[in-house]
Amino acid sequence: MTGSRQKRVVILGGGFGGVYTAKHLEKALGRRDEFEIVLVNKENYFVFQPMLPEVISGSIGMLDTVSPIRRLLPRTNLHVRDVESIDINSKTITTSPGFRPHAHIIEYDYLVLAMGNVTDFRGLRGLPEHAMPFKNLADAVQLRNHVIRALEEAAIEDDDPELRSQLLTFVVAGGGFSGVEVAAELNDFVREVARNYRSINPTELRVVLVHSQNRILPELSEKLALFAQKILMKRGVEVRLNTKLEAATGEEAILAGGEKIGTRTLVSTVPSSPHPIIDGLDLPKGKNGRLITNSFLEVEGAENIWALGDCAQVPQRDGGFCPPTAQHALRQGRTAAGNIVASIRGGKRSEFTFGGLGQMGALGHHSAVAQIMGVNISGFIAWWIWRTIYLLKLPGWGRRLKVASSWTLDLLLPAELVELKLTGSMGITQEHFEPGEEVFHQGDLGDRIYIIVNGEAEVVREDGDFEIILAKLGSGEYFGEMALLKQSTRGATVRCTAPMDTLSLPKREFSMLAAYLPQMRETLESVMEQRTRANAQKSARG
Amino acid sequence: MTGSRQKRVVILGGGFGGVYTAKHLEKALGRRDEFEIVLVNKENYFVFQPMLPEVISGSIGMLDTVSPIRRLLPRTNLHVRDVESIDINSKTITTSPGFRPHAHIIEYDYLVLAMGNVTDFRGLRGLPEHAMPFKNLADAVQLRNHVIRALEEAAIEDDDPELRSQLLTFVVAGGGFSGVEVAAELNDFVREVARNYRSINPTELRVVLVHSQNRILPELSEKLALFAQKILMKRGVEVRLNTKLEAATGEEAILAGGEKIGTRTLVSTVPSSPHPIIDGLDLPKGKNGRLITNSFLEVEGAENIWALGDCAQVPQRDGGFCPPTAQHALRQGRTAAGNIVASIRGGKRSEFTFGGLGQMGALGHHSAVAQIMGVNISGFIAWWIWRTIYLLKLPGWGRRLKVASSWTLDLLLPAELVELKLTGSMGITQEHFEPGEEVFHQGDLGDRIYIIVNGEAEVVREDGDFEIILAKLGSGEYFGEMALLKQSTRGATVRCTAPMDTLSLPKREFSMLAAYLPQMRETLESVMEQRTRANAQKSARG
């Protein structure tokens, strides 16, 4: 099979590294289709990461930060799939199934690994359930929608000051470029649109940036970082240095040391981990689980495999390794493409020698910081340079035109305020609770049933000023079924007593399952009967 | 309570009728806040319905068809909630809970019902599960994403011609304005973007418009409707007249008479039903369940309640009733607002006497049909009038500027091709199958477990050329658990034998539930054991 077909280069990942490798390979193809290029990416678009935070405020259109890969790479075969596994012995990639449940297997002759890294909340209590990452377009759109939803709710929740303050507090963890840009855009956005909410007072809004080190933007010089911090604070962002986010629940961000910030919106850009597929490869890894390459971007311990971008540890000329930035990834793409062509045709390989041009970060409201060729620039000029450089780097003149026109309109028009809800998922939800927190309160509507994965809770009935503890619940037990089966409000309060993870099923799904899984229903009903009897006795005694 | 507060006008629904009522009420308010205006809508935006089909092709930005209600109505209190119930005796509205499970109750003195209607697939086999409605922004975005996904899948499904043809066939049911515009936009869009898919041949694309009557666009004169039909057909749309969509599965649209069209994309703009909340009101109803009003828009059988738009049956001067169009709804809003103010202040009520200006529909690609003041117009001029009128009617100059600039850019740039996937719902899915259809095939990946709600299926093992029927399954039984519990591929094929509705749970959710609902797991395991034993015996005998 392999002998009879063209040589095939397979690229995994459609970020800066992967897309620019394919682009330079296409250029090298010439007229003949000497080899085949396949790119596997889970989205059909390339994300222009540096502009992603602008999606939050809608200052550029939702789709303008991304470009369809098919338009950028007309001679590449794009597979919009997840990568399930890589087999370097049989030289095959298995991708996830599409409309029909068959796995697809793609054979390769040359492989490029450009899968980036992932934000990984594992091991941090409550973060997987309640913190939002900020990596791709879906994250940005979801954050934007969530923020608008929080404002809408705050506008009508006037009799619950605690909930109201949680809804109007926005916490961002991570003080690198990504976290700082998100905090700046989020802050600008909520302060601008809040004016449209008659019942929200601007002084009620809080945007908090939590950072574990003693200054933000470790990528930049101290002077520039301090300038950025001053600007953020002037605009109303609370900057918390030397502070680590340790845990989260649906209602609060919990800092190391135990301080709690009540919030319904928690974004975290840290910590990052290697992509699980890269992590699973039996190849030597460097710092942060990155693949070790030589200066030709060839992966150590493998043949005909190149790695680049955030998943690769590429040596720099002056010692050290390339930082994980777009400017490096896209230039690595050119080097990798050249070296692959050299492998196919024979020829001289070239080393990656780029040393970096500088760093830039936007701070919202026509302000930015930049360090270019050793020179510090800040304020409006930095912002203007930032815009111009990114505009020129955007792929395709069509996209440039659109973004330029959005930016122009943005100077004239108020921020977008539309919450784009896509229709209901019928979902099972995971939630984390900390001791003292209530899962639900006596008298609430019965909207879901909970299963305790681990941790503990107590069931409490309030009776005037008294509280009667009806039961203690632990791992594997469930609660909340009564109000659902009896179509009534909650008969008791359930309060967490030891850090607890739960799964919960909304009423509608629960009813469907209960109706068609007779065993489940019977079990539930008998448990309910026992509990009702036991509770009646306790209440009588209490 | 009621005596001490301001009079409150509550408007249910944020479409043309509701928003224009609030707008005219705000105008009447003057400087003093003589009465309070509350508007309840489940989205925080107003949808400019006539432009919604343009979202499919992205010829205007995704958010440009909608306007934030808060910006349109700065003096109205907006509640972004679902209406759960209306109690006309106690004069209260109950809305759905938000972040916390409390119901909100809103008292009213004057009530405006402007809830529109809904597309209702109940009673049509498989349509609730597999047909997509086209009513709001989420529907439009979802359709667009689904179409792009189908193209992406077709691009890599080259070894399954049946699936490939289903993926490249798009069926729209309903030949009124909405269905015709959707078919026209969908057709333009897929034919334009398919050029970016190297492995898709334009001749493989099919867009089918299914309509139950003998001509499309019953709202227009026959001549104009025939013109529209000719244009659609010239562009490649297959128009099927006198044909009713009867049922659907995940793989086909089933027409009355039994003909089946293999498709993975089925949109239906019919049939429409009254809003369930209106349906539940104990008030006299007219045709199609609409509320009967007098010419002052007052609801018959109730006091201080007005109804307008698609949920109201408003008498017309020359006999008959107002058609359900935007031009009527927004003018009814003005009349209703005037009459409410007359009720509050005392004064003369006015009758609704508007007779209609005409009808317009876009056909994509700079073409439209219009019937204005009795004159028929078609082609480019109609399209130009269509654009101009709608542009002027868009609320707010900001929105107009954005749409005008999008339209201008659209003349220069190719159609958007980005699939905006929002992150995974963890969902339970409902599916419908027809006899002969396979739920899954022996050897497929085990990706979900199924529960039969009603209908029948057989479990078949293929053994070379032979088929052994292992079991017959009916209502309440489940299948597909084996591959999930054993982490393997499907050991047998399951084929539908009588029209069947199923619920299914994806692997991930199933595993979570099975792990924490011990009873469920035990039951499943014992059923699995029995089945394995029985199957082994049958296979041995077979």
Chai-1 contact restraints between the chains, C-beta under 6 A:
chainA,res_idxA,chainB,res_idxB,connection_type,confidence,min_distance_angstrom,max_distance_angstrom,comment,restraint_id
A,N44,B,E152,contact,1.0,0.0,6.0,A-B,restraint_1
A,N44,B,E419,contact,1.0,0.0,6.0,A-B,restraint_2
A,Y45,B,V418,contact,1.0,0.0,6.0,A-B,restraint_3
A,G61,B,G61,contact,1.0,0.0,6.0,A-B,restraint_4
A,M62,B,M62,contact,1.0,0.0,6.0,A-B,restraint_5
A,L63,B,E416,contact,1.0,0.0,6.0,A-B,restraint_6
A,L63,B,V418,contact,1.0,0.0,6.0,A-B,restraint_7
A,V66,B,V418,contact,1.0,0.0,6.0,A-B,restraint_8
A,P68,B,L417,contact,1.0,0.0,6.0,A-B,restraint_9
A,P68,B,V418,contact,1.0,0.0,6.0,A-B,restraint_10
A,R70,B,N196,contact,1.0,0.0,6.0,A-B,restraint_11
A,R71,B,N196,contact,1.0,0.0,6.0,A-B,restraint_12
A,H79,B,I156,contact,1.0,0.0,6.0,A-B,restraint_13
A,V80,B,E152,contact,1.0,0.0,6.0,A-B,restraint_14
A,P97,B,L445,contact,1.0,0.0,6.0,A-B,restraint_15
A,G98,B,E153,contact,1.0,0.0,6.0,A-B,restraint_16
A,F99,B,E153,contact,1.0,0.0,6.0,A-B,restraint_17
A,P101,B,D444,contact,1.0,0.0,6.0,A-B,restraint_18
A,P101,B,L445,contact,1.0,0.0,6.0,A-B,restraint_19
A,P101,B,D447,contact,1.0,0.0,6.0,A-B,restraint_20
A,A138,B,K421,contact,1.0,0.0,6.0,A-B,restraint_21
A,A138,B,L422,contact,1.0,0.0,6.0,A-B,restraint_22
A,A138,B,T423,contact,1.0,0.0,6.0,A-B,restraint_23
A,E152,B,N44,contact,1.0,0.0,6.0,A-B,restraint_24
A,E152,B,V80,contact,1.0,0.0,6.0,A-B,restraint_25
A,E153,B,G98,contact,1.0,0.0,6.0,A-B,restraint_26
A,E153,B,F99,contact,1.0,0.0,6.0,A-B,restraint_27
A,I156,B,H79,contact,1.0,0.0,6.0,A-B,restraint_28
A,N196,B,R70,contact,1.0,0.0,6.0,A-B,restraint_29
A,N196,B,R71,contact,1.0,0.0,6.0,A-B,restraint_30
A,G398,B,L413,contact,1.0,0.0,6.0,A-B,restraint_31
A,S405,B,S405,contact,1.0,0.0,6.0,A-B,restraint_32
A,L413,B,G398,contact,1.0,0.0,6.0,A-B,restraint_33
A,E416,B,L63,contact,1.0,0.0,6.0,A-B,restraint_34
A,L417,B,P68,contact,1.0,0.0,6.0,A-B,restraint_35
A,V418,B,Y45,contact,1.0,0.0,6.0,A-B,restraint_36
A,V418,B,L63,contact,1.0,0.0,6.0,A-B,restraint_37
A,V418,B,V66,contact,1.0,0.0,6.0,A-B,restraint_38
A,V418,B,P68,contact,1.0,0.0,6.0,A-B,restraint_39
A,E419,B,N44,contact,1.0,0.0,6.0,A-B,restraint_40
A,K421,B,A138,contact,1.0,0.0,6.0,A-B,restraint_41
A,L422,B,A138,contact,1.0,0.0,6.0,A-B,restraint_42
A,L422,B,L422,contact,1.0,0.0,6.0,A-B,restraint_43
A,T423,B,A138,contact,1.0,0.0,6.0,A-B,restraint_44
A,S425,B,S425,contact,1.0,0.0,6.0,A-B,restraint_45
A,S425,B,G427,contact,1.0,0.0,6.0,A-B,restraint_46
A,M426,B,G427,contact,1.0,0.0,6.0,A-B,restraint_47
A,M426,B,I428,contact,1.0,0.0,6.0,A-B,restraint_48
A,G427,B,S425,contact,1.0,0.0,6.0,A-B,restraint_49
A,G427,B,M426,contact,1.0,0.0,6.0,A-B,restraint_50
A,G427,B,G427,contact,1.0,0.0,6.0,A-B,restraint_51
A,I428,B,M426,contact,1.0,0.0,6.0,A-B,restraint_52
A,I428,B,E509,contact,1.0,0.0,6.0,A-B,restraint_53
A,D444,B,P101,contact,1.0,0.0,6.0,A-B,restraint_54
A,L445,B,P97,contact,1.0,0.0,6.0,A-B,restraint_55
A,L445,B,P101,contact,1.0,0.0,6.0,A-B,restraint_56
A,L445,B,A103,contact,1.0,0.0,6.0,A-B,restraint_57
A,D447,B,P101,contact,1.0,0.0,6.0,A-B,restraint_58
A,I451,B,Y516,contact,1.0,0.0,6.0,A-B,restraint_59
A,V453,B,Y516,contact,1.0,0.0,6.0,A-B,restraint_60
A,L503,B,M512,contact,1.0,0.0,6.0,A-B,restraint_61
A,E509,B,I428,contact,1.0,0.0,6.0,A-B,restraint_62
A,M512,B,L503,contact,1.0,0.0,6.0,A-B,restraint_63
A,Y516,B,I451,contact,1.0,0.0,6.0,A-B,restraint_64
A,Y516,B,V453,contact,1.0,0.0,6.0,A-B,restraint_65
A,Q519,B,T523,contact,1.0,0.0,6.0,A-B,restraint_66
A,M520,B,M520,contact,1.0,0.0,6.0,A-B,restraint_67
A,T523,B,Q519,contact,1.0,0.0,6.0,A-B,restraint_68
